[in-house]
Structures are given as structure tokens and as C-alpha cells.
């Protein structure tokens, strides 16, 4: 009898422990906010706005009501995770800086995929010097990014950075200043270089090779790798893997204009890098082009811009 009582007591303790663990688990899950992904035409992320205090852990239980989605918080590394229908994925993030952050879908779930966005409102006080939003360069320079910017001069064939490297030593140091690549278009570079007395014996095609070498030299290997990854994940579905404006969603019903062909020299060589960054940050109003300013960091936008120039210029293979 004594052994039987001990066995019963042990069983009761085990059951009680299991119940306690279950209750604790349910209680801990009750502190998680359920965030459900839907196709954009069915409402997108629900809820669409989340509020949290700066420095407070935001605990989410992610699930999908239809297909597999991806989840990430813009301008923050290491936040990407998959969201599956019928399953819950627990996700915790702590944001220390007050402000508005965008969470978005990272999987191409349909033609309106880019509309799957929501905001995290992080409340708290910012120091006065940090409470001022940085003005994008295209606005500082007064560039109208919606105005036509076709190039007046074009290369006879696609310029090669490798073939242009031998001419770099002929250039004044001023041509290597980083701000030139923000404010000058390749076509403007050409006109300036064509006027250099020490380049009078150089052909137009060779001048363009030189420009390709300048643009390649302005991009690091790491920037091009980062830009390529960003392009593949966020741009290729509309603009195509080769930049031809012929991606799988290029002719989607909500596309008001055909996506830009980054291989078209007349369109690209008349633009400067500040203009291209502005297009990425603000998006193409009235064109179906999404805005990425709340998703990408400033460094990421410049990496993407530098990658876009590789559709116009052949870069050296060992870059």
C-alpha cells in the first residue's frame, strides 16, 4: 500500500508539472501578438500597425492565411524569416531607436507582393539632433526625378571597364572625386572627357571605355555583391534578371508602365546616380514602381545604384 501511495503521489506530481509547463507555455504565448499574412488583395498583414515602446521586446507569432510569405523589418539586419500557412513562427525583436519602421513580405507571393507592408511605431524621445530626417541627395540637388533624362550622346557599343583602364592615368585627379558620380551622368562625363586636350587622340568608343573604368573603380566588390543580392530579391521579378524590364511580373495588371529597361543606354546614360537613388527611395509615382526608402538603408540604396550601372558597362571579371 505504501508503495502504491508513493506511485500515485509521483504520478500526480508529474501530471501537475506537465500542466504547469503547459499553462506557462500558454501564458508566455499570450504575450505574443499574432501577425497574419494575407495576399495583398485580401488585406496584407493583419494588423497593419504595431505600437511598442523603444527598448521593449516585441514578441510576434507569425502565420499565413494563404501561401508562404516572408517577413522582415526594413533597415534591420537578421530579421528575415519564413511564414507558413497553418503554422506559427515565434519572432522577437527589440528596437531601441524611436521612429517608424516598415515590416514587409520578402517572398514573391503574387503581382501585388510589394504592397504587403505594415509599420511598427516605436515610441520614445529622440535627442534633438537625431530628430531630423536626412534629406535625400536628389532633393538636396533639386533633381526632378520624373523629368525625362535621355542621353544626348551614346557609345557605339557597350563600354568595357577592362579596355578603359589603360586611359585612367591620363585623367586629372578631379575626375576621381566621388561627388562626380552623384551629380554627373555618364553622358555628361563623356562631354567633359571629350573636351580634355590630352584625350584628343582617343576615339569616342575609347572614351566610353574610360567612363566604364571610372564607374567600376567607384564600386567595391562588396557593394556590387550587396547590390546584386538586393536586385535579385526585390527588383528582378519586374525588371528581369538581366535588367531588361521583362521580369515575370512585368506585365502584371497593376503595372501602369512597363518596368525600366536598365540595358537601354539612351535612358540610363542620361541619368546620374543621385537620380537613380531618388527613384529607388521614392518609387515611380503613377508607374507601379514601389518605394524602397523605408526598406533599404542608405548604403544599400547606393550599392543597388552601383549595381545598376553594370547593366550599361562591362566590368572587369576579377572585380
PyMOL commands that set and color helices and strands:
alter all, ss='L'
color gray80, all
select helices_A, chain A and resi 2-30+40-42+113-115+128-130+137-140+161-170+173-176+178-183+186-194+197-199+204-217+221-234+236-239+265-268+273-282+298-311
alter helices_A, ss='H'
color red, helices_A
select strands_A, chain A and resi 33-37+49-53+57-64+69-73+81-83+89-94+99-104+117-123+159-160+313-314
alter strands_A, ss='S'
color yellow, strands_A
deselect
rebuild
show_as cartoon
